[in-house]
Amino acid sequence: MGTAATRQIPSSDLASLRAAVEGPVLTPDDPDHAAECTGHNLLRASRPSVVVGATSADDVAAAVRFAARHRLPVAVRNAGHQMVVPEDGDWLLITLRRMDDVVVDPGRRTVTVGPGARWDDVLPETARHGLAPACGSAPRVGVTGYTLGGGIGPLLSRTHGYAADHVRRMEVVTADGARREVTPESEPGLFWALLGCKGNFGVVTRMEFGVFPVTRFFGGGLWFSGADAAGVLDVWRTWQAGLDERTTTSVAVQQLPDLPQLPPPLRGAFVLHVRVGHLGPAAEGAALAAPLRAAAPVLLDTLAERPYEQVGEIHRDPVRPSHVSETTVGLRELSGGMFPALTAFTGPDSGCPLAAVEIRVLGGALDREPPVPNSVPSRGVPFVTFAFGVAPLPEAGPVRGRLAAYAEAMAPWADERNIMNFLSPDAARARTDMRTLFGAERHDRLAAVKRRYDPENMFRLNHNVRPA
């Protein structure tokens, strides 16, 4: 073996692993290793000792058993956006993008997916049957990782709750290499823990969840000049407080790149983007949006009635891989002092290097426990703010510094709880206090499940809950 990273793993053992799995088994010596390990965030380069490109649950089980024999920690990448936190020394990465099957059962209103499926794989299939999943704002996000972290979206969440609330069955490979069917009846503790605590307990190789008879919505975005942000935010803050659960909204202060794929009014512009999604008639949605449209001159208005497949048009999240640093803060209130702090931090004279600073309205069904409870820790958090900047590693320092300063600026309005999916890799490296995030009772229950299914903490390259 020519690389120090895999010096402790005999070549004969790697040969046995290659014989046991159908997908590729790569080490840093292999030319395809870097491409297999690369995800959506190009800033988070990972160099595992071994990467297994799984094609089946049997491949996953073989990889986990190999890791157990060699006492390797295991990270999992379900799809391109999935976070992986590297560790010094030997470790193993399992990539699941080849397992991207999607099966819709219209009679039962369910979808069953492999762990590599993305929402843009699911949306056309559910649309053919007049159904809609509780997907996120970016259709290219992976279904499984999103759902295991809870899963909030721009349209269905305030009416139907977290995506995790609608999971009915999972197939999971645990740290002992066993393949388990996990339901509320067969493995109640593991079912509860998986849904909300992400990848701490095993590798989910199949997931079945419920979907909804929704075909159309009213929504899209309004873009205003950043110079008008303070006035529009003041209107939006009052407006959002009167919404019922059928309407979801968020705002983002954005410094947009000068790219030809953007509409001309937005190229290279400093803007405020107001997003709206409404599950009601178009005329009702237009009437609801009237105060926003009147708040200031609108640079671009895309609010319209749309098929559910176009749910990604509400946020228009970036789709290209890039070098991203990010931070997030749960918010307990939007008091009057918060928005002046936000606009001072992001305004045209602030020198702010961040690409976007957004605030999402939560509430509604996101506050209610589902009929089958799960470990999602953020029920009752009314708002969340998320910020990110784009810069390659040599220039990432100022962006990360500004992100830390933004989190500090929001501290007077912060909630100790947060959205699991929005926590950054930097938060994992800093060992975010998971007991505070989940609360003592929920955290202790998670730690007990961890002790039963992963006593050696094999799955620790994440926002880790350690075995009790």
C-alpha positions as a Markdown table, in Angstrom:
| # | Residue | x | y | z |
|---|---|---|---|---|
| 1 | Met | 0.0 | 0.0 | 0.0 |
| 2 | Gly | 1.5 | 3.3 | -1.1 |
| 3 | Thr | -0.5 | 5.6 | 1.2 |
| 4 | Ala | 0.0 | 6.2 | 4.9 |
| 5 | Ala | -3.8 | 6.5 | 5.3 |
| 6 | Thr | -4.4 | 2.8 | 4.7 |
| 7 | Arg | -1.1 | 1.4 | 6.0 |
| 8 | Gln | -2.9 | -0.3 | 8.9 |
| 9 | Ile | -5.3 | -2.2 | 6.6 |
| 10 | Pro | -3.7 | -5.3 | 4.9 |
| 11 | Ser | -4.1 | -5.4 | 1.1 |
| 12 | Ser | -5.5 | -9.0 | 1.5 |
| 13 | Asp | -8.4 | -7.6 | 3.6 |
| 14 | Leu | -9.1 | -4.9 | 1.0 |
| 15 | Ala | -9.1 | -7.6 | -1.7 |
| 16 | Ser | -11.7 | -9.6 | 0.4 |
| 17 | Leu | -13.9 | -6.5 | 0.7 |
| 18 | Arg | -13.7 | -5.9 | -3.1 |
| 19 | Ala | -14.8 | -9.5 | -3.6 |
| 20 | Ala | -17.7 | -9.1 | -1.2 |
| 21 | Val | -19.3 | -6.0 | -2.7 |
| 22 | Glu | -20.6 | -5.2 | -6.2 |
| 23 | Gly | -19.7 | -1.5 | -6.1 |
| 24 | Pro | -16.3 | 0.1 | -6.1 |
| 25 | Val | -13.9 | -0.2 | -3.2 |
| 26 | Leu | -11.4 | 2.6 | -3.4 |
| 27 | Thr | -8.4 | 3.9 | -1.4 |
| 28 | Pro | -6.5 | 7.2 | -1.9 |
| 29 | Asp | -4.2 | 5.4 | -4.3 |
| 30 | Asp | -7.1 | 4.8 | -6.8 |
| 31 | Pro | -7.7 | 7.5 | -9.4 |
| 32 | Asp | -11.5 | 7.5 | -8.8 |
| 33 | His | -11.2 | 8.0 | -5.1 |
| 34 | Ala | -11.5 | 11.8 | -5.0 |
| 35 | Ala | -14.5 | 11.9 | -7.3 |
| 36 | Glu | -16.3 | 9.2 | -5.3 |
| 37 | Cys | -15.8 | 11.2 | -2.1 |
| 38 | Thr | -16.8 | 14.6 | -3.4 |
| 39 | Gly | -20.2 | 15.9 | -2.4 |
| 40 | His | -22.2 | 19.1 | -3.1 |
| 41 | Asn | -20.0 | 21.2 | -0.8 |
| 42 | Leu | -16.6 | 21.4 | -2.4 |
| 43 | Leu | -15.1 | 23.0 | 0.7 |
| 44 | Arg | -15.6 | 19.8 | 2.7 |
| 45 | Ala | -13.1 | 17.6 | 0.9 |
| 46 | Ser | -12.9 | 14.2 | 2.5 |
| 47 | Arg | -10.1 | 11.6 | 2.2 |
| 48 | Pro | -11.2 | 8.4 | 3.8 |
| 49 | Ser | -8.9 | 5.4 | 4.0 |
| 50 | Val | -11.5 | 3.4 | 2.2 |
| 51 | Val | -14.6 | 4.4 | 0.3 |
| 52 | Val | -17.3 | 1.8 | -0.7 |
| 53 | Gly | -19.7 | 2.8 | -3.4 |
| 54 | Ala | -22.6 | 0.6 | -2.3 |
| 55 | Thr | -25.1 | -0.8 | -4.8 |
| 56 | Ser | -27.2 | -2.7 | -2.4 |
| 57 | Ala | -27.9 | -3.3 | 1.3 |
| 58 | Asp | -25.6 | -6.4 | 1.1 |
| 59 | Asp | -22.8 | -4.0 | 0.0 |
| 60 | Val | -23.5 | -1.8 | 3.0 |
| 61 | Ala | -23.5 | -4.7 | 5.4 |
| 62 | Ala | -20.2 | -6.0 | 4.1 |
| 63 | Ala | -18.7 | -2.5 | 4.4 |
| 64 | Val | -19.9 | -2.1 | 8.0 |
| 65 | Arg | -18.6 | -5.6 | 9.0 |
| 66 | Phe | -15.2 | -4.7 | 7.4 |
| 67 | Ala | -15.2 | -1.5 | 9.4 |
| 68 | Ala | -16.0 | -3.3 | 12.6 |
| 69 | Arg | -13.2 | -5.8 | 12.1 |
| 70 | His | -10.7 | -3.0 | 11.6 |
| 71 | Arg | -12.3 | -0.7 | 14.3 |
| 72 | Leu | -12.9 | 2.1 | 11.7 |
| 73 | Pro | -15.4 | 4.8 | 12.2 |
| 74 | Val | -17.9 | 5.0 | 9.4 |
| 75 | Ala | -19.4 | 8.0 | 7.6 |
| 76 | Val | -22.3 | 7.9 | 5.2 |
| 77 | Arg | -23.2 | 10.0 | 2.2 |
| 78 | Asn | -26.7 | 9.4 | 1.0 |
| 79 | Ala | -26.6 | 12.0 | -1.7 |
| 80 | Gly | -24.5 | 15.0 | -2.7 |
| 81 | His | -25.7 | 17.4 | 0.1 |
| 82 | Gln | -25.1 | 14.9 | 2.9 |
| 83 | Met | -22.6 | 16.2 | 5.5 |
| 84 | Val | -19.5 | 14.1 | 6.3 |
| 85 | Val | -17.2 | 15.1 | 9.1 |
| 86 | Pro | -13.7 | 13.6 | 8.5 |
| 87 | Glu | -11.6 | 12.3 | 11.3 |
| 88 | Asp | -7.8 | 12.1 | 11.7 |
| 89 | Gly | -6.5 | 8.6 | 11.1 |
| 90 | Asp | -8.2 | 5.7 | 9.3 |
| 91 | Trp | -12.0 | 5.8 | 8.6 |
| 92 | Leu | -14.4 | 4.4 | 6.0 |
| 93 | Leu | -17.0 | 6.2 | 3.9 |
| 94 | Ile | -20.0 | 4.6 | 2.4 |
| 95 | Thr | -21.6 | 6.4 | -0.6 |
| 96 | Leu | -25.1 | 5.5 | -1.6 |
| 97 | Arg | -25.9 | 7.5 | -4.7 |
| 98 | Arg | -26.2 | 4.3 | -6.8 |
| 99 | Met | -29.1 | 3.1 | -4.7 |
| 100 | Asp | -31.6 | 5.7 | -6.1 |
| 101 | Asp | -34.7 | 3.6 | -6.8 |
| 102 | Val | -38.1 | 5.2 | -6.3 |
| 103 | Val | -41.4 | 3.2 | -6.1 |
| 104 | Val | -44.8 | 4.9 | -5.7 |
| 105 | Asp | -47.8 | 3.1 | -4.3 |
| 106 | Pro | -50.7 | 5.4 | -5.2 |
| 107 | Gly | -53.3 | 3.2 | -3.5 |
| 108 | Arg | -51.6 | 3.5 | -0.2 |
| 109 | Arg | -50.2 | 7.0 | -0.9 |
| 110 | Thr | -46.7 | 5.9 | -0.1 |
| 111 | Val | -43.3 | 6.2 | -1.7 |
| 112 | Thr | -40.4 | 3.8 | -1.1 |
| 113 | Val | -36.9 | 5.0 | -1.9 |
| 114 | Gly | -33.3 | 3.9 | -1.9 |
| 115 | Pro | -30.9 | 6.0 | 0.1 |
| 116 | Gly | -29.4 | 7.7 | -3.0 |
| 117 | Ala | -32.7 | 9.0 | -4.3 |
| 118 | Arg | -33.1 | 12.8 | -4.4 |
| 119 | Trp | -36.3 | 14.8 | -4.3 |
| 120 | Asp | -36.1 | 15.5 | -8.0 |
| 121 | Asp | -36.2 | 11.7 | -8.6 |
| 122 | Val | -39.3 | 11.5 | -6.5 |
| 123 | Leu | -41.3 | 14.5 | -7.7 |
| 124 | Pro | -42.0 | 13.4 | -11.3 |
| 125 | Glu | -43.1 | 10.0 | -10.1 |
| 126 | Thr | -45.5 | 11.3 | -7.4 |
| 127 | Ala | -46.9 | 13.9 | -9.8 |
| 128 | Arg | -48.0 | 11.2 | -12.2 |
| 129 | His | -50.4 | 10.1 | -9.5 |
| 130 | Gly | -51.5 | 13.5 | -8.2 |
| 131 | Leu | -49.5 | 13.2 | -5.0 |
| 132 | Ala | -46.8 | 15.3 | -3.3 |
| 133 | Pro | -44.0 | 14.5 | -0.8 |
| 134 | Ala | -43.0 | 16.8 | 2.1 |
| 135 | Cys | -39.8 | 17.7 | 0.3 |
| 136 | Gly | -37.4 | 20.5 | 1.0 |
| 137 | Ser | -36.7 | 23.8 | -0.7 |
| 138 | Ala | -33.9 | 22.3 | -2.9 |
| 139 | Pro | -35.2 | 19.3 | -5.0 |
| 140 | Arg | -31.6 | 18.0 | -5.6 |
| 141 | Val | -31.2 | 17.3 | -1.8 |
| 142 | Gly | -31.2 | 13.6 | -0.9 |
| 143 | Val | -34.5 | 12.2 | 0.5 |
| 144 | Thr | -33.0 | 10.0 | 3.2 |
| 145 | Gly | -30.6 | 12.4 | 4.8 |
| 146 | Tyr | -33.1 | 15.2 | 4.7 |
| 147 | Thr | -35.8 | 13.0 | 6.4 |
| 148 | Leu | -33.5 | 11.6 | 9.1 |
| 149 | Gly | -32.7 | 15.2 | 10.1 |
| 150 | Gly | -36.4 | 16.0 | 10.4 |
| 151 | Gly | -37.0 | 17.7 | 7.1 |
| 152 | Ile | -38.7 | 21.1 | 6.7 |
| 153 | Gly | -39.9 | 22.5 | 3.4 |
| 154 | Pro | -41.3 | 25.6 | 1.8 |
| 155 | Leu | -44.9 | 24.4 | 1.3 |
| 156 | Leu | -46.3 | 21.4 | 3.2 |
| 157 | Ser | -44.4 | 21.5 | 6.6 |
| 158 | Arg | -46.7 | 24.0 | 8.4 |
| 159 | Thr | -49.7 | 22.0 | 7.4 |
| 160 | His | -48.3 | 18.4 | 7.7 |
| 161 | Gly | -45.2 | 18.7 | 9.9 |
| 162 | Tyr | -41.7 | 17.3 | 9.5 |
| 163 | Ala | -40.9 | 14.8 | 6.7 |
| 164 | Ala | -39.8 | 12.5 | 9.5 |
| 165 | Asp | -43.3 | 12.5 | 10.9 |
| 166 | His | -44.6 | 10.5 | 7.8 |
| 167 | Val | -42.0 | 7.7 | 7.7 |
| 168 | Arg | -43.6 | 4.3 | 8.0 |
| 169 | Arg | -40.8 | 1.8 | 7.6 |
| 170 | Met | -37.0 | 1.7 | 7.2 |
| 171 | Glu | -34.4 | -0.9 | 6.4 |
| 172 | Val | -31.2 | -0.3 | 8.4 |
| 173 | Val | -27.8 | -1.8 | 8.7 |
| 174 | Thr | -26.6 | -1.4 | 12.2 |
| 175 | Ala | -23.0 | -1.4 | 13.6 |
| 176 | Asp | -23.0 | -5.2 | 14.0 |
| 177 | Gly | -23.6 | -5.6 | 10.2 |
| 178 | Ala | -27.1 | -6.8 | 10.8 |
| 179 | Arg | -29.9 | -5.9 | 8.3 |
| 180 | Arg | -33.0 | -4.8 | 10.2 |
| 181 | Glu | -36.5 | -3.9 | 9.2 |
| 182 | Val | -37.4 | -1.0 | 11.5 |
| 183 | Thr | -41.0 | 0.0 | 12.2 |
| 184 | Pro | -42.7 | 1.5 | 15.2 |
| 185 | Glu | -43.8 | -2.1 | 16.1 |
| 186 | Ser | -40.6 | -4.1 | 15.3 |
| 187 | Glu | -37.9 | -1.7 | 16.7 |
| 188 | Pro | -39.7 | 1.2 | 18.4 |
| 189 | Gly | -36.6 | 2.6 | 20.1 |
| 190 | Leu | -34.5 | 2.6 | 17.0 |
| 191 | Phe | -37.4 | 4.0 | 14.8 |
| 192 | Trp | -37.8 | 6.9 | 17.3 |
| 193 | Ala | -34.1 | 7.7 | 17.4 |
| 194 | Leu | -33.3 | 7.5 | 13.7 |
| 195 | Leu | -36.0 | 10.1 | 12.8 |
| 196 | Gly | -34.5 | 13.3 | 14.0 |
| 197 | Cys | -30.9 | 12.4 | 15.0 |
| 198 | Lys | -29.6 | 11.8 | 11.5 |
| 199 | Gly | -26.9 | 9.1 | 11.0 |
| 200 | Asn | -26.0 | 8.2 | 14.6 |
| 201 | Phe | -27.5 | 4.7 | 14.7 |
| 202 | Gly | -26.8 | 2.9 | 11.4 |
| 203 | Val | -27.1 | 3.1 | 7.6 |
| 204 | Val | -30.7 | 3.4 | 6.3 |
| 205 | Thr | -30.9 | 1.4 | 3.0 |
| 206 | Arg | -34.6 | 1.9 | 2.3 |
| 207 | Met | -37.3 | 4.2 | 3.5 |
| 208 | Glu | -41.1 | 4.2 | 3.1 |
| 209 | Phe | -43.1 | 7.4 | 3.8 |
| 210 | Gly | -46.5 | 8.8 | 3.2 |
| 211 | Val | -47.4 | 11.5 | 0.6 |
| 212 | Phe | -50.3 | 13.9 | 0.1 |
| 213 | Pro | -53.0 | 14.5 | -2.5 |
| 214 | Val | -51.6 | 17.9 | -3.5 |
| 215 | Thr | -51.2 | 18.8 | -7.2 |
| 216 | Arg | -50.9 | 22.6 | -7.3 |
| 217 | Phe | -50.0 | 25.6 | -5.2 |
| 218 | Phe | -49.6 | 29.4 | -5.4 |
| 219 | Gly | -46.1 | 30.6 | -4.8 |
| 220 | Gly | -42.7 | 31.8 | -5.9 |
| 221 | Gly | -40.7 | 34.9 | -4.9 |
| 222 | Leu | -40.6 | 38.6 | -4.8 |
| 223 | Trp | -37.2 | 40.3 | -5.2 |
| 224 | Phe | -36.6 | 43.8 | -3.9 |
| 225 | Ser | -33.6 | 46.1 | -4.0 |
| 226 | Gly | -31.4 | 45.6 | -0.9 |
| 227 | Ala | -31.8 | 49.4 | -0.3 |
| 228 | Asp | -35.5 | 48.7 | 0.5 |
| 229 | Ala | -34.8 | 45.7 | 2.8 |
| 230 | Ala | -35.5 | 47.5 | 6.1 |
| 231 | Gly | -39.0 | 48.7 | 5.0 |
| 232 | Val | -40.0 | 45.4 | 3.4 |
| 233 | Leu | -38.8 | 43.4 | 6.3 |
| 234 | Asp | -40.9 | 45.5 | 8.6 |
| 235 | Val | -44.0 | 44.8 | 6.4 |
| 236 | Trp | -43.1 | 41.1 | 6.2 |
| 237 | Arg | -42.7 | 40.7 | 10.0 |
| 238 | Thr | -46.2 | 42.0 | 10.6 |
| 239 | Trp | -47.6 | 40.1 | 7.7 |
| 240 | Gln | -46.3 | 36.6 | 8.6 |
| 241 | Ala | -47.8 | 36.8 | 12.1 |
| 242 | Gly | -51.3 | 36.6 | 10.6 |
| 243 | Leu | -50.8 | 33.6 | 8.4 |
| 244 | Asp | -52.6 | 30.3 | 8.8 |
| 245 | Glu | -50.9 | 26.9 | 8.4 |
| 246 | Arg | -51.6 | 26.8 | 4.7 |
| 247 | Thr | -49.0 | 29.5 | 4.0 |
| 248 | Thr | -45.3 | 29.2 | 4.4 |
| 249 | Thr | -42.8 | 32.1 | 4.0 |
| 250 | Ser | -39.2 | 33.0 | 4.4 |
| 251 | Val | -36.9 | 35.9 | 3.5 |
| 252 | Ala | -33.3 | 36.1 | 2.4 |
| 253 | Val | -30.9 | 39.0 | 2.1 |
| 254 | Gln | -28.7 | 38.0 | -0.9 |
| 255 | Gln | -25.6 | 39.1 | -2.7 |
| 256 | Leu | -26.2 | 37.4 | -6.0 |
| 257 | Pro | -23.3 | 36.5 | -8.4 |
| 258 | Asp | -23.1 | 38.0 | -11.9 |
| 259 | Leu | -24.1 | 34.9 | -13.8 |
| 260 | Pro | -25.9 | 34.7 | -17.2 |
| 261 | Gln | -28.4 | 32.1 | -15.9 |
| 262 | Leu | -29.9 | 34.7 | -13.5 |
| 263 | Pro | -32.6 | 37.1 | -14.7 |
| 264 | Pro | -31.1 | 40.5 | -15.7 |
| 265 | Pro | -32.5 | 42.4 | -12.7 |
| 266 | Leu | -30.8 | 40.0 | -10.4 |
| 267 | Arg | -27.3 | 39.6 | -11.9 |
| 268 | Gly | -24.7 | 40.8 | -9.4 |
| 269 | Ala | -27.4 | 42.5 | -7.4 |
| 270 | Phe | -27.8 | 43.0 | -3.7 |
| 271 | Val | -31.5 | 42.1 | -3.0 |
| 272 | Leu | -34.1 | 41.0 | -0.5 |
| 273 | His | -35.8 | 37.8 | -1.6 |
| 274 | Val | -39.3 | 37.2 | -0.1 |
| 275 | Arg | -40.6 | 33.6 | -0.6 |
| 276 | Val | -44.2 | 32.5 | -0.4 |
| 277 | Gly | -45.9 | 29.1 | -0.7 |
| 278 | His | -49.7 | 28.9 | -0.3 |
| 279 | Leu | -51.9 | 25.7 | -0.4 |
| 280 | Gly | -55.0 | 27.4 | -1.6 |
| 281 | Pro | -56.6 | 29.0 | -4.7 |
| 282 | Ala | -54.5 | 31.3 | -6.7 |
| 283 | Ala | -56.8 | 34.2 | -6.2 |
| 284 | Glu | -56.6 | 33.8 | -2.4 |
| 285 | Gly | -52.8 | 33.5 | -2.6 |
| 286 | Ala | -52.6 | 36.7 | -4.7 |
| 287 | Ala | -54.8 | 38.6 | -2.2 |
| 288 | Leu | -52.5 | 37.4 | 0.6 |
| 289 | Ala | -49.4 | 38.6 | -1.2 |
| 290 | Ala | -50.8 | 42.0 | -2.0 |
| 291 | Pro | -49.3 | 43.8 | 1.0 |
| 292 | Leu | -45.9 | 42.4 | 0.1 |
| 293 | Arg | -46.1 | 43.4 | -3.5 |
| 294 | Ala | -47.0 | 46.9 | -2.3 |
| 295 | Ala | -44.1 | 47.2 | 0.2 |
| 296 | Ala | -41.6 | 48.6 | -2.3 |
| 297 | Pro | -40.8 | 48.5 | -6.0 |
| 298 | Val | -40.4 | 44.9 | -7.1 |
| 299 | Leu | -37.4 | 43.9 | -9.2 |
| 300 | Leu | -38.8 | 40.5 | -10.1 |
| 301 | Asp | -42.2 | 38.8 | -9.3 |
| 302 | Thr | -42.5 | 35.1 | -9.9 |
| 303 | Leu | -45.6 | 34.5 | -7.7 |
| 304 | Ala | -48.0 | 32.3 | -9.7 |
| 305 | Glu | -50.1 | 29.2 | -9.6 |
| 306 | Arg | -47.8 | 26.2 | -10.2 |
| 307 | Pro | -47.8 | 22.4 | -10.4 |
| 308 | Tyr | -46.4 | 20.9 | -7.2 |
| 309 | Glu | -43.4 | 19.7 | -9.2 |
| 310 | Gln | -42.2 | 23.3 | -9.3 |
| 311 | Val | -41.9 | 23.6 | -5.5 |
| 312 | Gly | -38.2 | 24.4 | -6.0 |
| 313 | Glu | -39.2 | 27.7 | -7.6 |
| 314 | Ile | -40.1 | 29.1 | -4.2 |
| 315 | His | -36.6 | 29.3 | -3.0 |
| 316 | Arg | -34.6 | 28.8 | -6.2 |
| 317 | Asp | -31.7 | 27.4 | -4.1 |
| 318 | Pro | -28.3 | 27.0 | -5.9 |
| 319 | Val | -27.9 | 23.7 | -7.7 |
| 320 | Arg | -24.2 | 23.8 | -8.6 |
| 321 | Pro | -21.6 | 22.4 | -6.2 |
| 322 | Ser | -19.6 | 25.2 | -4.5 |
| 323 | His | -17.3 | 26.0 | -1.6 |
| 324 | Val | -19.8 | 26.8 | 1.2 |
| 325 | Ser | -19.4 | 27.8 | 4.8 |
| 326 | Glu | -22.5 | 28.2 | 6.8 |
| 327 | Thr | -24.1 | 28.8 | 10.2 |
| 328 | Thr | -27.6 | 28.5 | 11.7 |
| 329 | Val | -29.4 | 29.8 | 14.8 |
| 330 | Gly | -32.8 | 28.9 | 16.0 |
| 331 | Leu | -34.8 | 32.0 | 16.9 |
| 332 | Arg | -37.5 | 32.3 | 19.7 |
| 333 | Glu | -38.9 | 35.6 | 18.4 |
| 334 | Leu | -38.7 | 38.3 | 15.7 |
| 335 | Ser | -38.7 | 41.3 | 18.0 |
| 336 | Gly | -38.2 | 44.8 | 16.6 |
| 337 | Gly | -34.6 | 45.0 | 17.5 |
| 338 | Met | -33.6 | 41.9 | 15.5 |
| 339 | Phe | -34.3 | 43.3 | 12.0 |
| 340 | Pro | -32.2 | 46.5 | 12.6 |
| 341 | Ala | -29.4 | 44.2 | 13.7 |
| 342 | Leu | -29.9 | 42.1 | 10.6 |
| 343 | Thr | -29.9 | 45.0 | 8.1 |
| 344 | Ala | -26.9 | 46.6 | 9.8 |
| 345 | Phe | -25.0 | 43.4 | 9.5 |
| 346 | Thr | -25.9 | 42.7 | 5.8 |
| 347 | Gly | -26.6 | 46.1 | 4.4 |
| 348 | Pro | -25.0 | 47.7 | 1.4 |
| 349 | Asp | -22.4 | 49.5 | 3.5 |
| 350 | Ser | -21.6 | 46.6 | 5.8 |
| 351 | Gly | -18.9 | 44.9 | 3.6 |
| 352 | Cys | -20.7 | 41.6 | 4.4 |
| 353 | Pro | -19.1 | 38.8 | 2.3 |
| 354 | Leu | -22.0 | 36.4 | 2.8 |
| 355 | Ala | -24.0 | 35.2 | -0.2 |
| 356 | Ala | -27.3 | 34.9 | 1.7 |
| 357 | Val | -28.8 | 35.4 | 5.2 |
| 358 | Glu | -32.3 | 34.0 | 5.5 |
| 359 | Ile | -35.1 | 33.6 | 8.1 |
| 360 | Arg | -37.7 | 30.9 | 7.8 |
| 361 | Val | -41.1 | 30.9 | 9.6 |
| 362 | Leu | -41.7 | 27.5 | 11.2 |
| 363 | Gly | -44.7 | 26.8 | 13.5 |
| 364 | Gly | -48.0 | 25.2 | 12.7 |
| 365 | Ala | -47.8 | 21.4 | 12.4 |
| 366 | Leu | -44.0 | 21.6 | 13.0 |
| 367 | Asp | -44.9 | 22.3 | 16.6 |
| 368 | Arg | -47.0 | 19.2 | 17.1 |
| 369 | Glu | -45.9 | 15.7 | 17.9 |
| 370 | Pro | -46.9 | 13.2 | 15.3 |
| 371 | Pro | -49.1 | 10.1 | 16.1 |
| 372 | Val | -45.9 | 8.1 | 16.2 |
| 373 | Pro | -43.4 | 10.2 | 18.0 |
| 374 | Asn | -39.8 | 10.7 | 16.9 |
| 375 | Ser | -36.6 | 12.4 | 18.2 |
| 376 | Val | -36.9 | 15.7 | 16.2 |
| 377 | Pro | -35.6 | 18.3 | 18.7 |
| 378 | Ser | -36.9 | 21.5 | 17.2 |
| 379 | Arg | -40.7 | 21.4 | 17.8 |
| 380 | Gly | -41.8 | 24.7 | 19.2 |
| 381 | Val | -38.9 | 26.7 | 17.6 |
| 382 | Pro | -40.9 | 29.4 | 15.8 |
| 383 | Phe | -38.1 | 30.7 | 13.4 |
| 384 | Val | -34.7 | 29.7 | 12.2 |
| 385 | Thr | -32.0 | 31.8 | 10.5 |
| 386 | Phe | -29.4 | 30.4 | 8.2 |
| 387 | Ala | -26.5 | 32.1 | 6.6 |
| 388 | Phe | -23.8 | 31.0 | 4.1 |
| 389 | Gly | -20.9 | 32.3 | 2.2 |
| 390 | Val | -19.0 | 31.0 | -0.8 |
| 391 | Ala | -15.2 | 31.0 | -0.9 |
| 392 | Pro | -12.5 | 28.3 | -1.6 |
| 393 | Leu | -10.4 | 27.3 | 1.4 |
| 394 | Pro | -7.6 | 29.9 | 1.1 |
| 395 | Glu | -10.2 | 32.7 | 1.2 |
| 396 | Ala | -12.7 | 31.1 | 3.5 |
| 397 | Gly | -11.4 | 32.7 | 6.7 |
| 398 | Pro | -13.2 | 36.1 | 6.4 |
| 399 | Val | -16.4 | 34.3 | 5.5 |
| 400 | Arg | -16.2 | 32.0 | 8.5 |
| 401 | Gly | -15.4 | 35.0 | 10.7 |
| 402 | Arg | -18.4 | 36.8 | 9.5 |
| 403 | Leu | -20.6 | 33.8 | 10.0 |
| 404 | Ala | -19.4 | 33.6 | 13.6 |
| 405 | Ala | -20.1 | 37.3 | 14.1 |
| 406 | Tyr | -23.6 | 36.8 | 12.6 |
| 407 | Ala | -24.4 | 34.0 | 15.1 |
| 408 | Glu | -23.2 | 36.3 | 17.9 |
| 409 | Ala | -25.3 | 39.2 | 16.6 |
| 410 | Met | -28.4 | 36.9 | 16.7 |
| 411 | Ala | -27.7 | 35.6 | 20.2 |
| 412 | Pro | -30.2 | 37.9 | 22.0 |
| 413 | Trp | -33.0 | 36.3 | 20.1 |
| 414 | Ala | -31.6 | 32.7 | 19.9 |
| 415 | Asp | -33.2 | 29.5 | 21.0 |
| 416 | Glu | -31.0 | 26.7 | 22.4 |
| 417 | Arg | -32.7 | 24.3 | 20.0 |
| 418 | Asn | -32.1 | 24.2 | 16.3 |
| 419 | Ile | -32.8 | 22.5 | 13.0 |
| 420 | Met | -30.7 | 19.4 | 12.8 |
| 421 | Asn | -30.3 | 19.5 | 9.0 |
| 422 | Phe | -29.0 | 23.1 | 9.2 |
| 423 | Leu | -26.2 | 22.4 | 11.6 |
| 424 | Ser | -22.8 | 22.8 | 9.9 |
| 425 | Pro | -19.8 | 20.5 | 9.9 |
| 426 | Asp | -18.0 | 23.2 | 11.9 |
| 427 | Ala | -20.6 | 22.8 | 14.6 |
| 428 | Ala | -19.9 | 19.0 | 14.6 |
| 429 | Arg | -16.1 | 19.6 | 14.9 |
| 430 | Ala | -16.7 | 22.0 | 17.8 |
| 431 | Arg | -18.7 | 19.2 | 19.5 |
| 432 | Thr | -22.0 | 21.1 | 19.6 |
| 433 | Asp | -23.7 | 20.4 | 22.9 |
| 434 | Met | -26.2 | 17.7 | 21.8 |
| 435 | Arg | -27.6 | 17.5 | 25.3 |
| 436 | Thr | -28.6 | 21.1 | 25.1 |
| 437 | Leu | -29.9 | 20.7 | 21.5 |
| 438 | Phe | -32.1 | 17.8 | 22.3 |
| 439 | Gly | -32.9 | 18.5 | 25.9 |
| 440 | Ala | -31.8 | 16.2 | 28.8 |
| 441 | Glu | -34.6 | 13.7 | 28.7 |
| 442 | Arg | -34.5 | 13.2 | 24.9 |
| 443 | His | -30.7 | 13.1 | 24.8 |
| 444 | Asp | -30.5 | 10.5 | 27.5 |
| 445 | Arg | -33.0 | 8.3 | 25.6 |
| 446 | Leu | -30.9 | 8.7 | 22.4 |
| 447 | Ala | -27.7 | 7.8 | 24.3 |
| 448 | Ala | -29.4 | 4.6 | 25.6 |
| 449 | Val | -30.5 | 3.7 | 22.0 |
| 450 | Lys | -26.9 | 4.4 | 20.9 |
| 451 | Arg | -25.5 | 2.1 | 23.6 |
| 452 | Arg | -27.7 | -0.7 | 22.4 |
| 453 | Tyr | -27.1 | -0.4 | 18.6 |
| 454 | Asp | -23.7 | 1.3 | 18.4 |
| 455 | Pro | -21.9 | 0.8 | 21.7 |
| 456 | Glu | -18.4 | 1.5 | 20.1 |
| 457 | Asn | -19.7 | 4.7 | 18.5 |
| 458 | Met | -18.8 | 3.5 | 15.0 |
| 459 | Phe | -21.2 | 6.1 | 13.5 |
| 460 | Arg | -19.6 | 9.2 | 15.0 |
| 461 | Leu | -18.5 | 11.3 | 12.0 |
| 462 | Asn | -21.6 | 13.5 | 12.4 |
| 463 | His | -23.4 | 15.6 | 15.1 |
| 464 | Asn | -22.6 | 12.8 | 17.5 |
| 465 | Val | -24.7 | 11.4 | 20.4 |
| 466 | Arg | -22.3 | 9.2 | 22.3 |
| 467 | Pro | -23.4 | 6.0 | 23.9 |
| 468 | Ala | -24.6 | 6.4 | 27.5 |
